Amino acid sequence: MTMTLEQVAQAMVAPGRGILAADESSGTIKKRFDSIKAESTADTRRDYREMLFRSTDAMKGHISGVILYDETIRQKAKDGTPLTKIITDAGSLPGIKVDGGTKPLQFSPGEVVTEGLDGLPARIKEYHALGAKFAKWRAVIDIAPGIPSYTCVKANAHALARYAAICLEGGIVPIVEPEVLMDGAHDIDRCAEVTEWVLREVFQELYINRVTLEQIVLKPNMVISGQKAPKRASREEVAEKTLKILKRTVPAAVPGIAFLSGGQSDEDATAHLHLMNAAGALPWKLTFSYGRALQAAALKAWSGKPENTAAGAKAFSHRAKMNGLAAAGKWSLALEKTA
Ligand code: 13P
């Protein structure tokens, strides 16, 4: 049975479920493996990701979709089963990262623009044939004195909208990801101001590029203090200000919003999502599309050793369950400790 684009978008944000971002580029996954002193080879990357995708409780119960990297969507498990089949057998949807990463933006010191539009229609066609139901493109906006610039926000919003239109034309749901980084020393109100600006530009560009909002999933940052801010806002303030900005900028036609974790601790990412979902009725589903906040504990438990596969899968299952509860507004600190 073929699903319509609307049905895919809705399935990605189905109640109590969210997305596993496992689309680290070869460079990024090497950094993650370095942190656990594991070698990064095609086989170790396969073993690690196979461990996650075979965590049946997590996948069946809480993971609606998995974002893959080009290498992974073509890879087979140790027993020869395509990794995409393991994902679909668990009732989850395979997706694919299609952006080409960030490059310095001309005449805009310290700012970047995401590349990868050239040849994208043909690549989308190939990924569609490989079983991808959705795609991801990440735009990156940094906050520092004097930035972001108008040029940076505009260029990134335009590229996101072009990407989204290309995906829809090729029969794939686009995850639209404008990430305002939390790396700086800025306070939460500066993050709110920039996030509101970026989201307004993104939805304007989506409109100009004739993107049907019912067929996309938005993947934004939360409104949060910079990591280096002298005084960081509370979890309650993050939840309140994130909801305030999203209500101002995201049309109700969008089926769902799946947050990135962006460097938040595992528990913060879960608690923030829970508080927002517990706050009352919302026009869209609010869930997770976490990379680090879903994988950090599993990566550490696994540590590159085959004998730790069960422990790694268990750690992943726990985080998937906690975030599934948060997506339903049913998480608590007490449940967190039942690991
Ligand atoms: P993090 O949750 O680690 O930010 O990763 C999500 C993601 O897909 C970034 O593009």
Boltz pocket constraint, residues with backbone or C-beta under 6 A from the ligand:
constraints:
  - pocket:
      binder: B
      contacts: [[A, 21], [A, 138], [A, 177], [A, 259], [A, 260], [A, 261], [A, 262], [A, 263], [A, 289], [A, 290], [A, 291], [A, 292], [A, 293]]
      max_distance: 6.0
